[in-house]
């Protein structure tokens, strides 16, 4: 069975990505950060033979946009909030364990993803916590079924991981490393200095 790594990405257009960051550094710089981070992430993870990388993009109509990195299959995310879209991607993938990561976490390395897949050998679900109370990775064994984990989650808040864990019920849960995403000017400054936090 194949392992699937899905990178969730928005069409990198000024005004459509990193809106909180854009308020402090401007839409052009926020979009530049997003494009650079996405390109580097795909370069680091997309060629790893331990899994198949898929880029899930929003909006769906952007799937044919030439801006996406070459060599990685591109699919649409579907409609709804981020939870609806993650669930739709998990439901549509061919059989095999799957992990979903965001495209704005500069610190993700192949070892982080490999560790998450290793943990899926012992757990039904794996999360990579983020320092802000959310998570940078959600992994599902997807056997014997794909559980619904992303309903009634307070997205973009410090409660996102806690809410999702509540949805896990009796499923066994493992945790990968804690990483940081880049949402505000403080995060962005650390990224510019090369600080992986």
Backbone bond lengths (Angstrom), bond angles and torsions (degrees), N, CA, C in turn:
res aa  C-N    CA-C-N  psi(-1)  N-CA   C-N-CA  omega(-1)  CA-C   N-CA-C  phi
1 X - - - 1.449 - - 1.530 109.99 -
2 X 1.298 115.39 139.70 1.460 120.53 -179.04 1.520 110.78 -77.29
3 X 1.324 115.93 153.24 1.460 122.63 170.18 1.519 106.87 -102.55
4 X 1.338 115.91 139.90 1.465 121.03 -176.09 1.515 110.37 -118.60
5 X 1.317 116.06 127.77 1.462 122.31 171.13 1.521 107.06 -111.61
6 X 1.315 116.54 118.91 1.457 121.68 -179.82 1.528 108.60 -109.29
7 X 1.325 116.46 124.92 1.462 122.17 174.69 1.523 106.70 -101.71
8 X 1.332 116.04 116.85 1.466 121.30 178.18 1.530 108.29 -83.08
9 X 1.321 116.65 128.70 1.463 120.39 -176.80 1.521 110.75 -142.04
10 X 1.321 114.73 146.71 1.461 121.10 172.29 1.518 108.53 -100.47
11 X 1.319 115.39 152.61 1.457 119.53 175.69 1.524 108.19 -57.36
12 X 1.341 117.69 121.60 1.470 120.03 -172.72 1.524 113.21 -79.69
13 X 1.304 115.76 74.60 1.458 122.99 178.70 1.521 108.73 -116.74
14 X 1.326 116.07 140.92 1.464 121.13 179.42 1.518 109.94 -54.86
15 X 1.317 115.36 131.67 1.452 121.14 -179.65 1.517 114.01 91.15
16 X 1.346 117.76 -10.12 1.468 121.33 -179.40 1.521 113.13 -108.35
17 X 1.323 117.40 -15.97 1.463 120.41 -177.09 1.532 110.20 -126.22
18 X 1.327 114.76 149.50 1.466 123.02 173.12 1.528 112.46 50.65
19 X 1.322 116.84 52.80 1.468 120.81 -175.42 1.529 112.21 -63.90
20 X 1.332 118.52 -38.45 1.476 119.53 178.04 1.519 110.78 -64.46
21 X 1.312 116.93 -43.92 1.463 120.81 177.73 1.523 110.27 -64.62
22 X 1.320 117.79 -39.87 1.469 121.97 -177.81 1.520 112.13 -61.10
23 X 1.331 117.61 -29.81 1.472 119.72 178.28 1.526 111.71 -61.59
24 X 1.340 116.51 -29.50 1.462 120.40 -177.99 1.528 113.98 -97.70
25 X 1.341 117.37 -35.52 1.465 119.59 -174.53 1.522 113.35 -113.23
26 X 1.326 116.91 -4.18 1.458 121.20 -178.68 1.517 111.71 93.40
27 X 1.324 115.05 152.51 1.466 120.75 -175.62 1.524 112.56 -65.92
28 X 1.328 117.04 -34.79 1.468 119.79 -178.36 1.520 110.16 -66.72
29 X 1.327 117.31 -47.54 1.473 120.64 -179.47 1.524 110.89 -67.37
30 X 1.330 117.95 -39.40 1.467 120.51 178.82 1.529 110.12 -63.14
31 X 1.329 117.29 -39.51 1.465 121.08 178.69 1.524 110.29 -69.13
32 X 1.319 117.27 -39.92 1.471 120.72 177.11 1.523 109.94 -60.10
33 X 1.338 116.77 -47.57 1.464 120.32 177.53 1.533 110.07 -54.55
34 X 1.328 116.14 -47.14 1.458 120.86 -176.41 1.529 111.52 -61.93
35 X 1.324 116.55 -45.72 1.471 120.35 179.81 1.524 111.49 -63.04
36 X 1.328 116.44 -45.53 1.459 120.82 -179.02 1.527 110.53 -62.38
37 X 1.324 116.41 -46.47 1.459 120.85 -178.74 1.527 110.97 -62.93
38 X 1.331 117.32 -43.58 1.456 121.16 179.36 1.529 111.26 -62.64
39 X 1.322 116.71 -46.55 1.475 120.28 179.75 1.523 111.29 -59.80
40 X 1.324 116.46 -45.76 1.471 120.11 -179.63 1.519 111.54 -65.22
41 X 1.322 116.63 -39.98 1.463 121.02 179.95 1.533 110.59 -62.28
42 X 1.320 116.62 -46.46 1.465 120.37 179.65 1.522 110.44 -64.72
43 X 1.323 117.78 -38.13 1.468 120.45 177.88 1.532 110.96 -62.34
44 X 1.345 116.71 -41.77 1.472 120.78 -178.42 1.522 112.60 -71.90
45 X 1.329 116.98 -38.82 1.462 120.25 -170.39 1.523 114.29 -105.45
46 X 1.323 117.19 -26.09 1.454 121.37 -168.92 1.508 116.36 -70.27
47 X 1.304 117.81 -21.65 1.468 120.00 -177.49 1.527 112.93 -103.30
48 X 1.317 116.59 2.55 1.466 120.48 -178.44 1.529 109.04 -70.27
49 X 1.327 117.04 126.98 1.468 121.64 -175.65 1.519 113.29 -80.74
50 X 1.324 117.47 -3.04 1.462 119.53 179.27 1.523 112.18 -77.62
51 X 1.326 117.94 -11.46 1.460 123.17 178.63 1.523 108.97 -154.54
52 X 1.321 115.27 167.33 1.465 122.00 173.39 1.520 107.55 -104.06
53 X 1.317 116.22 123.54 1.457 121.52 -179.99 1.522 110.00 -91.99
54 X 1.329 115.36 134.56 1.459 123.19 177.22 1.523 107.30 -128.32
55 X 1.313 116.92 136.63 1.455 122.19 175.99 1.525 107.74 -99.05
56 X 1.342 116.85 116.72 1.469 122.14 177.71 1.520 107.80 -101.55
57 X 1.339 116.84 118.23 1.457 120.61 -168.43 1.525 112.15 -114.87
58 X 1.316 113.76 155.28 1.457 122.88 176.75 1.521 108.08 -132.53
59 X 1.336 117.48 134.51 1.457 128.01 -2.25 1.526 110.71 -74.32
60 X 1.323 115.52 165.14 1.462 120.51 -179.11 1.524 111.86 -57.95
61 X 1.331 116.56 -33.72 1.465 120.74 -178.66 1.528 112.21 -64.74
62 X 1.337 117.67 -14.49 1.465 121.34 -179.97 1.523 112.94 -85.87
63 X 1.328 118.22 -0.64 1.464 120.44 -176.44 1.525 112.50 -57.82
64 X 1.324 118.25 -30.60 1.459 121.39 179.69 1.518 114.46 -91.40
65 X 1.325 117.94 4.17 1.468 122.56 -178.01 1.532 109.65 -65.13
66 X 1.342 118.30 133.23 1.471 120.24 -179.76 1.533 114.07 -71.15
67 X 1.309 118.42 -2.73 1.461 121.20 -178.30 1.529 112.54 -72.01
68 X 1.338 118.48 -20.41 1.461 120.93 -175.60 1.519 111.05 -72.59
69 X 1.328 117.39 147.67 1.477 120.02 178.16 1.530 111.29 -59.01
70 X 1.305 115.52 143.66 1.465 120.67 -179.07 1.526 110.44 -78.66
71 X 1.329 114.28 155.33 1.458 120.19 173.69 1.514 115.21 87.40
72 X 1.344 117.10 1.88 1.462 121.13 179.47 1.521 107.69 -124.44
73 X 1.347 117.99 128.18 1.462 119.09 178.31 1.532 111.36 -59.71
74 X 1.330 116.31 142.89 1.465 122.46 -178.69 1.527 108.82 -119.59
75 X 1.339 115.79 128.78 1.466 121.87 176.25 1.526 108.38 -128.02
76 X 1.315 117.08 160.85 1.458 121.37 174.06 1.522 110.35 -80.69
77 X 1.329 116.17 152.20 1.467 121.03 179.61 1.526 112.63 -82.18
78 X 1.323 117.54 -25.83 1.451 120.30 -173.07 1.519 110.40 97.51
79 X 1.312 116.17 -168.24 1.470 122.64 -174.04 1.526 111.48 -104.48
80 X 1.335 115.64 169.42 1.456 122.13 174.52 1.514 113.12 98.43
81 X 1.343 115.11 -170.33 1.465 119.02 179.10 1.523 109.27 -75.47
82 X 1.323 117.02 178.23 1.464 120.39 -175.73 1.529 111.25 -60.29
83 X 1.325 118.11 -33.27 1.458 120.89 177.80 1.522 111.91 -66.32
84 X 1.337 116.50 -43.89 1.464 120.69 176.89 1.526 110.40 -60.00
85 X 1.318 115.90 -41.61 1.462 120.15 -176.46 1.530 111.88 -71.58
86 X 1.343 117.16 -39.05 1.465 119.18 176.74 1.524 110.47 -65.00
87 X 1.327 116.34 -41.86 1.462 119.69 178.78 1.526 110.65 -62.10
88 X 1.339 116.57 -42.81 1.463 120.28 179.98 1.523 111.24 -61.08
89 X 1.320 116.90 -41.62 1.465 120.40 178.88 1.527 110.04 -64.98
90 X 1.331 117.66 -46.38 1.468 120.67 178.91 1.526 111.35 -60.13
91 X 1.324 117.05 -38.36 1.462 121.45 -179.34 1.531 112.07 -68.88
92 X 1.349 117.47 -32.73 1.469 121.99 -173.63 1.519 114.63 -86.98
93 X 1.306 118.39 -22.89 1.464 120.13 -175.79 1.527 111.26 -63.69
94 X 1.338 117.45 149.75 1.460 120.10 172.34 1.539 110.33 -61.13
95 X 1.337 118.18 167.03 1.462 120.95 -177.34 1.529 112.88 -56.42
96 X 1.313 114.47 152.28 1.457 122.24 177.63 1.509 110.77 126.83
97 X 1.335 116.89 157.76 1.459 119.98 177.94 1.524 110.53 -63.06
98 X 1.340 115.59 148.18 1.464 120.03 -176.58 1.519 110.58 -139.34
99 X 1.309 115.15 142.40 1.461 121.30 172.17 1.520 107.95 -123.08
100 X 1.318 114.83 145.50 1.463 122.05 175.51 1.519 107.29 -118.09
101 X 1.323 116.24 133.42 1.463 121.18 174.80 1.516 108.98 -127.13
102 X 1.327 114.95 157.45 1.454 120.64 174.25 1.512 110.43 -83.10
103 X 1.309 116.15 166.98 1.468 121.03 -177.02 1.522 112.38 -101.66
104 X 1.340 117.77 6.64 1.466 119.91 -177.85 1.528 112.17 -119.52
105 X 1.339 116.21 31.38 1.466 121.84 179.12 1.529 107.11 -116.70
106 X 1.334 117.66 92.67 1.466 120.46 -173.38 1.526 114.25 -62.66
107 X 1.331 118.22 -22.13 1.461 120.60 -173.90 1.509 115.92 -84.85
108 X 1.331 119.69 -0.30 1.462 120.28 -178.21 1.529 109.89 -68.47
109 X 1.321 114.94 127.02 1.464 122.07 177.15 1.531 109.04 -119.78
110 X 1.332 118.03 160.68 1.456 120.13 178.25 1.531 113.34 -54.08
111 X 1.314 117.59 -35.96 1.463 120.69 178.82 1.517 113.03 -61.25
112 X 1.329 117.33 -34.19 1.469 120.52 177.24 1.521 111.07 -64.14
113 X 1.336 116.08 -43.38 1.458 120.76 -179.16 1.526 110.21 -69.35
114 X 1.334 116.75 -42.75 1.465 120.30 178.40 1.524 110.60 -60.13
115 X 1.328 116.91 -40.80 1.464 120.76 178.43 1.531 110.93 -63.19
116 X 1.318 117.40 -40.38 1.466 120.65 178.90 1.532 110.58 -63.53
117 X 1.331 117.35 -43.40 1.468 119.38 177.61 1.533 110.99 -65.01
118 X 1.317 116.91 -38.12 1.472 120.05 176.50 1.531 110.36 -59.86
119 X 1.317 116.47 -43.46 1.466 120.83 179.69 1.529 111.51 -66.46
120 X 1.330 117.51 -29.16 1.466 119.81 176.47 1.528 111.88 -68.25
121 X 1.323 117.33 -13.66 1.463 120.13 173.03 1.521 111.98 -71.94
122 X 1.341 116.66 -20.86 1.470 121.56 -178.48 1.520 113.29 -115.83
123 X 1.326 117.40 -13.29 1.465 121.81 -175.64 1.526 110.15 -130.09
124 X 1.332 115.15 155.77 1.466 120.65 175.61 1.520 111.95 -75.42
125 X 1.341 115.04 -32.80 1.460 122.09 -173.37 1.525 108.57 -138.55
126 X 1.318 117.25 144.16 1.466 122.34 174.60 1.523 108.28 -133.44
127 X 1.330 115.74 137.08 1.457 121.22 174.62 1.521 109.70 -121.94
128 X 1.315 115.35 143.92 1.454 122.54 169.19 1.518 106.82 -104.80
129 X 1.327 117.93 101.12 1.474 119.55 -177.20 1.525 111.91 -63.39
130 X 1.313 115.45 147.81 1.464 121.96 171.94 1.521 107.71 -104.84
131 X 1.304 116.26 155.45 1.468 120.86 -175.98 1.520 112.55 -66.68
132 X 1.335 118.00 -15.71 1.469 120.25 -177.80 1.532 113.65 -94.55
133 X 1.346 117.80 7.66 1.458 120.73 179.36 1.518 113.82 98.35
134 X 1.310 116.69 -5.85 1.461 121.08 175.00 1.514 109.98 -96.08
135 X 1.324 116.22 -149.57 1.456 119.82 175.79 1.521 109.97 -151.12
136 X 1.334 114.16 147.43 1.457 120.85 -179.17 1.531 111.32 -95.83
137 X 1.333 117.03 -16.13 1.462 121.62 -179.11 1.515 109.30 -140.67
138 X 1.320 115.38 137.77 1.460 122.67 169.39 1.517 106.76 -129.34
139 X 1.324 116.87 122.57 1.454 121.61 -179.44 1.507 110.85 -121.86
140 X 1.338 116.57 139.92 1.458 121.67 179.24 1.518 109.39 -129.16
141 X 1.322 115.75 136.96 1.464 120.39 173.95 1.530 110.00 -66.57
142 X 1.353 116.43 -35.61 1.459 123.92 176.55 1.530 112.18 64.40
143 X 1.333 116.74 29.89 1.454 122.28 177.30 1.508 108.52 -137.85
144 X 1.284 123.37 131.34 1.467 127.03 3.21 1.525 113.02 -82.25
145 X 1.359 117.04 -4.19 1.466 119.88 179.61 1.523 108.14 -147.34
146 X 1.324 115.51 171.77 1.469 120.48 176.51 1.525 107.37 -96.98
147 X 1.339 117.80 111.33 1.467 118.75 -179.21 1.524 111.69 -71.52
148 X 1.329 116.39 156.91 1.468 122.76 174.95 1.522 107.84 -95.50
149 X 1.319 116.40 105.67 1.464 120.70 -174.76 1.521 113.98 -111.93
150 X 1.319 117.92 -12.64 1.460 119.96 -165.43 1.527 113.96 -107.50
151 X 1.333 117.49 16.86 1.464 121.52 178.20 1.522 110.57 -85.79
152 X 1.337 116.83 147.68 1.472 123.60 174.79 1.523 112.38 54.28
153 X 1.325 116.45 42.16 1.466 122.02 176.90 1.526 108.32 -103.77
154 X 1.307 115.82 135.62 1.469 120.78 176.82 1.527 108.07 -84.21
155 X 1.329 114.41 87.54 1.465 120.84 -176.44 1.520 111.32 -66.77
156 X 1.323 115.21 152.23 1.467 123.12 178.77 1.526 112.01 60.46
157 X 1.329 116.33 30.44 1.464 121.37 174.62 1.521 108.59 -132.22
158 X 1.329 114.87 171.40 1.465 120.04 177.82 1.528 112.29 -71.39
159 X 1.325 117.33 -4.16 1.465 122.10 -177.34 1.532 113.48 -97.71
160 X 1.329 118.18 -2.95 1.470 120.43 -171.13 1.529 112.47 -59.06
161 X 1.326 118.56 -46.92 1.460 120.03 -179.72 1.521 110.58 -66.96
162 X 1.320 117.29 -44.76 1.467 120.96 -179.81 1.527 111.01 -59.24
163 X 1.321 117.28 -43.83 1.465 120.92 179.24 1.528 111.16 -63.39
164 X 1.322 116.57 -41.32 1.466 119.90 -179.15 1.524 110.71 -69.02
165 X 1.327 117.21 -39.07 1.465 120.15 176.85 1.526 110.99 -60.69
166 X 1.310 116.81 -37.53 1.469 120.71 176.96 1.524 110.55 -58.65
167 X 1.318 117.22 -35.86 1.465 121.71 179.98 1.526 113.12 -72.80
168 X 1.329 117.47 -13.45 1.468 120.64 -176.87 1.528 112.71 -74.08
169 X 1.323 117.71 -22.21 1.459 120.30 178.10 1.511 111.99 53.78
170 X 1.344 116.99 -122.84 1.467 122.73 -175.63 1.528 112.73 -87.06
171 X 1.318 118.95 0.70 1.463 120.86 179.08 1.523 110.34 -65.08
172 X 1.326 117.19 144.55 1.463 119.68 175.84 1.529 108.46 -80.62
173 X 1.338 115.74 136.73 1.461 122.10 -173.00 1.520 109.85 -122.43
174 X 1.325 116.35 132.05 1.457 122.81 172.49 1.518 109.78 -116.22
175 X 1.328 115.46 164.67 1.461 120.14 -178.10 1.518 110.85 -128.15
176 X 1.315 115.51 135.02 1.454 123.26 172.82 1.530 107.88 -91.31
177 X 1.322 116.11 -173.75 1.464 121.54 -179.51 1.521 111.74 -61.80
178 X 1.320 115.82 154.39 1.462 122.03 174.56 1.530 108.43 -89.20
179 X 1.328 116.66 127.19 1.462 122.31 178.88 1.526 109.93 -128.21
180 X 1.326 115.59 171.02 1.468 121.50 179.92 1.519 110.45 -114.41
181 X 1.336 114.67 141.56 1.456 118.71 169.02 1.524 107.39 -97.36
182 X 1.305 116.91 177.10 1.467 121.82 -178.82 1.516 107.30 -115.55
183 X 1.339 114.78 102.67 1.463 120.20 -177.82 1.517 113.83 -114.20
184 X 1.332 116.87 -24.91 1.464 118.49 -175.42 1.526 109.98 -136.06
185 X 1.317 115.98 179.82 1.466 120.74 -173.23 1.533 111.60 -65.67
186 X 1.336 118.55 -32.15 1.464 120.27 176.56 1.514 111.67 -64.02
187 X 1.344 115.72 -45.08 1.470 120.87 176.39 1.526 110.12 -60.72
188 X 1.324 115.75 -43.45 1.463 121.58 -177.79 1.530 110.90 -63.36
189 X 1.332 117.06 -41.97 1.477 120.14 178.57 1.524 111.21 -63.06
190 X 1.343 116.71 -41.09 1.473 119.51 176.95 1.524 110.10 -61.99
191 X 1.339 117.12 -41.78 1.455 120.83 178.39 1.519 110.84 -61.42
192 X 1.333 117.61 -42.72 1.472 121.31 -179.98 1.520 111.21 -62.91
193 X 1.350 116.81 -33.52 1.469 120.71 178.80 1.520 112.08 -79.35
194 X 1.344 117.29 -7.15 1.456 120.39 -178.24 1.509 113.29 84.22
195 X 1.337 117.17 16.13 1.468 121.73 179.22 1.528 107.94 -81.62
196 X 1.344 118.56 118.58 1.461 120.68 -176.07 1.520 114.83 -74.36
197 X 1.340 119.09 -6.99 1.467 119.56 -179.82 1.472 107.37 -59.84
